[in-house]
């Protein structure tokens, strides 16, 4: 009926932008490049004695299994004139955060660090988020750079800024005992390889690419459903006794055959009456491509179906289901959150 031939997808890692004063980020990390603080030193009589430019850069990697993360921070005196060129400037950098979060180590170095032109100071700060069991916290990290020069009055003694991207931490996994954090601005992905998950991945790829709703695509992401009881009801409605048209296994055609539904039962898009689904048989042919065949026990596929039921060996069905659950925790996909499904070769 249709062939499923898909390109490989390569995961992207965050790369710090070359644009000054900009943040880069992915689901699990963020990076600040050269936030600029310009300082002018005045004499008590109001004469300009010197100027300096401090650049602040930072990187952090979040943990999907902890509410604690470190941020590496660097301050560099990149430009200096007059007395600033002669004496340098003292730099004190302090971090804090909002919501159920504390900067347990707020300063990357103790006290004020004197920097002369071209010199840098580097250190780590530590943030800790402690949302209550079953709760979610949306956190903003904030920063304050204080500058001093003995014997003068800096016009800009403080430079303050915030991370524009929310760090979201939750304690909603493993019976509400596991805390983890991500950048919630980035839509999570579930990646499933046909080489690993076989007919299961081929079924999902067929449904996403060819059925009318294209669930899991950029245009129509699926939404995680966390409630286990509702998941069981969805699975029953699509693949088991709740379907008004039973799914007929084909063990002679598909050894260990089982019903694998898409959209997943663990999404709000799952749970459609299986009688309305496209029943298909994925087969890996000698050309190395998964071909999708019509199940002759079911109505002809029109591609207007809201769901698919694939004839999938139970081992592949179970493995793919385990991957979905693990990915939810690895990506900290919370209830109702939308995510993409990416099928690769």
C-alpha positions in Angstrom: 0.0 0.0 0.0 2.7 2.5 1.1 6.4 2.3 1.7 8.0 3.9 4.7 11.4 5.3 3.8 12.7 8.0 6.2 15.8 10.0 6.6 18.1 9.8 9.6 17.7 12.5 12.2 20.8 13.7 14.1 20.4 15.2 17.6 21.7 18.8 17.8 23.8 20.0 20.8 23.6 23.6 22.0 26.3 25.8 20.5 27.0 29.2 22.1 25.9 32.0 19.7 28.5 34.2 18.1 26.2 37.2 18.7 27.3 39.1 21.8 24.9 39.3 24.7 22.7 36.5 23.4 21.6 33.2 24.9 21.6 29.9 23.1 19.8 26.9 24.4 18.4 23.4 23.8 16.2 21.2 26.0 19.0 20.4 28.4 21.4 23.3 28.4 21.9 27.0 27.9 24.8 29.3 27.1 25.4 33.1 27.3 27.9 34.7 25.1 29.5 38.0 26.1 26.9 39.9 28.0 28.4 43.5 27.9 28.7 45.8 30.9 30.2 49.3 30.1 31.6 51.2 33.0 32.8 54.8 33.3 35.0 56.0 36.2 34.6 59.5 37.4 36.6 61.7 39.8 34.9 63.4 42.7 35.0 66.5 40.6 33.1 64.9 37.7 36.0 64.3 35.3 36.1 61.1 33.3 39.1 59.1 34.6 38.7 55.9 32.6 36.4 53.4 31.0 36.1 49.6 31.0 34.1 47.0 29.3 33.3 43.7 31.1 32.1 40.7 29.2 30.2 37.9 31.0 29.8 34.4 29.5 28.1 31.4 31.1 27.2 27.8 30.3 25.0 25.3 32.1 23.8 21.7 31.6 20.5 20.7 33.3 19.8 17.3 34.7 16.7 15.3 33.9 17.2 13.4 37.2 18.1 16.2 39.7 16.9 19.6 40.7 20.5 20.8 41.0 22.7 22.2 38.3 25.9 24.1 38.0 26.6 27.2 35.8 30.1 28.0 34.8 30.6 31.8 34.7 33.5 33.9 33.2 34.0 37.6 33.5 36.6 39.3 31.3 37.9 42.9 31.3 37.9 43.2 27.5 38.5 47.0 27.1 40.0 49.6 29.4 41.2 53.2 29.2 42.7 55.8 31.6 42.9 54.8 35.2 41.0 51.6 34.5 43.8 50.5 32.2 46.3 51.3 35.0 44.5 49.8 38.0 41.9 47.4 36.6 38.5 46.8 38.1 37.2 44.7 40.9 34.4 42.3 39.8 31.8 40.6 42.0 29.2 38.4 40.3 26.1 37.1 42.2 23.4 34.8 41.0 19.9 34.0 42.3 16.7 32.4 41.0 13.0 32.6 41.4 10.2 30.2 42.4 11.1 27.0 44.3 14.8 27.6 43.7 17.8 28.7 45.6 21.3 29.6 44.5 23.1 27.4 47.0 26.5 28.7 45.7 25.6 32.2 44.4 29.1 33.5 43.7 31.6 31.9 41.3 34.5 33.3 43.4 34.8 34.8 46.8 34.5 38.5 47.2 35.7 41.0 44.6 38.2 39.7 41.9 40.6 42.4 40.5 40.9 42.2 36.8 43.3 44.1 34.5 42.9 44.4 30.7 42.6 41.0 29.1 42.3 39.1 32.4 39.4 36.8 33.3 37.8 35.3 36.4 36.0 31.9 36.1 34.1 29.9 38.6 30.9 27.9 39.2 27.6 28.7 40.8 25.0 26.1 41.9 21.2 26.3 41.7 18.8 23.9 43.5 15.1 23.6 42.7 12.9 21.8 45.2 9.3 21.7 43.9 6.9 19.7 46.1 5.8 16.3 45.2 3.7 16.4 42.0 4.5 20.0 41.4 6.2 22.1 38.7 8.3 25.2 39.1 9.1 27.7 36.3 12.4 29.3 37.3 14.2 32.4 36.1 17.9 32.7 36.9 19.1 36.3 37.6 22.5 37.9 37.8 24.1 41.0 39.4 27.6 42.2 38.4 29.1 44.8 40.8 32.2 46.7 39.8 34.5 48.8 42.0 37.6 50.9 41.6 39.3 52.4 44.7 39.3 56.1 44.8 36.7 56.7 42.1 32.9 56.5 41.7 31.7 54.2 38.9 28.7 55.5 37.0 27.3 52.0 36.6 28.1 50.2 39.8 25.6 47.4 39.0 24.8 45.5 35.8 21.8 43.2 36.2 20.1 40.8 33.8 18.0 37.6 33.6 18.1 34.4 31.6 15.2 34.9 29.1 14.5 31.2 28.9 12.6 29.5 31.7 14.2 26.6 33.5 11.3 24.3 34.4 11.8 21.8 37.2 9.2 19.2 38.2 8.7 16.4 40.7 6.1 14.4 38.8 7.9 11.1 37.9 8.5 7.9 39.9 5.5 8.4 42.2 6.3 12.1 42.5 9.7 11.4 44.0 12.1 12.2 41.1 13.0 15.8 40.3 14.5 17.0 37.0 14.9 20.2 35.0 14.7 21.3 31.4 14.4 24.4 29.2 10.7 24.3 28.6 10.8 26.7 25.6 12.2 23.8 23.6 9.7 21.3 22.4 10.7 17.7 23.3 11.1 14.9 20.8 10.7 11.2 20.9 13.1 9.5 18.4 12.4 5.9 17.4 14.7 4.1 15.0 13.2 1.5 12.6 16.4 -0.5 13.0 15.8 -0.9 16.7 12.0 -0.8 17.0 11.1 -2.4 13.7 7.4 -2.7 12.8 6.4 -0.5 15.7 8.4 2.4 14.4 7.2 1.7 10.9 3.6 1.8 12.0 4.1 5.2 13.8 5.9 6.6 10.8 3.2 5.5 8.4 0.5 7.1 10.6 2.4 10.3 11.1 3.2 10.7 7.4 0.1 9.5 5.7 -3.0 9.6 7.9 -5.0 12.8 7.9 -4.0 14.3 11.3 -0.3 13.7 11.0 0.0 13.3 14.8 3.5 13.7 16.1 4.6 16.1 13.3 5.6 19.7 13.7 2.1 20.8 12.7 0.3 18.4 15.0 2.4 17.3 18.1 1.0 14.7 20.5 0.4 15.5 24.1 1.6 13.4 27.0 -1.1 11.8 29.1 0.3 10.9 32.6 -2.7 9.2 34.2 -2.1 5.4 34.1 -5.8 4.5 34.5 -6.8 6.7 31.5 -3.9 5.2 29.5 -5.3 1.7 30.2 -8.7 2.8 29.1 -7.3 4.3 25.9 -5.4 1.0 25.1 -8.6 -0.9 25.7 -10.6 1.3 23.4 -8.2 1.0 20.5 -6.7 -2.4 20.7 -8.7 -4.5 23.1 -12.3 -5.2 24.1 -13.4 -1.5 23.9 -13.0 -1.5 20.1 -16.3 -2.1 18.3 -14.3 -3.9 15.6 -11.8 -6.4 17.1 -8.2 -6.4 16.1 -7.5 -9.9 14.5 -4.0 -11.1 15.1 -2.1 -12.7 12.2 0.5 -15.0 13.8 1.2 -16.8 10.5 2.1 -13.5 8.8 3.6 -11.7 11.8 5.1 -14.1 14.4 4.3 -13.0 17.9 1.7 -10.5 16.5 0.1 -7.9 18.7 -1.9 -4.7 18.3 0.2 -1.5 18.5 -1.8 1.7 18.4 -0.9 5.2 17.2 -1.3 7.8 18.5 -0.1 6.2 21.7 -2.4 5.3 24.5 -0.2 7.5 26.7 -1.3 10.6 24.8 -4.4 12.7 24.8 -4.8 11.9 21.1 -5.0 8.2 21.9 -8.0 6.2 22.9 -10.0 6.3 19.6 -12.3 3.4 19.0 -10.2 0.9 17.1 -13.0 0.4 14.6 -12.1 3.8 13.2 -8.3 3.0 12.8 -6.3 2.0 9.8 -5.2 -1.7 10.3 -1.9 -2.2 8.7 0.9 -4.8 8.4 4.4 -3.4 8.2 6.9 -5.7 6.4 10.6 -5.2 6.0 11.4 -6.2 2.4 14.6 -7.2 0.7 15.1 -3.7 -0.5 15.7 -2.6 3.1 12.5 -0.5 3.2 9.5 -1.0 5.4 6.4 -1.5 3.2 3.0 -1.0 4.7 0.3 -3.5 3.6 -3.5 -3.4 4.0 -5.0 -5.8 6.6 -7.6 -7.6 4.5 -9.6 -8.4 7.7 -10.3 -4.7 8.1 -11.9 -2.0 5.9 -9.8 -0.5 3.1 -7.5 2.3 4.3 -8.7 5.7 3.2 -5.9 7.7 4.9 -8.7 9.7 6.6 -8.5 7.5 9.7 -7.6 9.3 13.0 -5.4 6.4 14.2 -3.5 3.3 13.1 -3.4 -0.2 14.5 -0.2 -2.0 13.4 0.4 -5.8 13.4 3.7 -5.7 15.4 5.6 -8.5 17.1 5.0 -8.2 20.8 8.7 -7.8 21.6 8.9 -4.7 19.4 5.6 -3.4 20.7 6.9 -3.7 24.3 10.3 -2.2 23.5 8.8 0.8 21.8 6.4 1.3 24.7 9.3 1.2 27.1 11.1 3.8 25.0 8.1 6.1 25.1 8.0 5.9 28.9 11.7 6.4 29.4 11.7 9.3 26.9 9.0 11.0 28.9 11.3 11.1 32.0 14.5 11.7 30.1 12.9 14.8 28.4 10.8 15.7 31.5 7.6 15.7 29.4 4.9 16.6 31.8 1.2 16.0 31.6 -0.4 17.9 28.7 2.9 18.9 27.2 3.2 18.6 23.5 6.1 16.6 21.9 7.2 15.5 18.4 7.6 11.9 17.2 10.6 11.5 14.9 11.0 8.1 13.1 14.4 7.4 11.7 15.9 4.5 9.7 
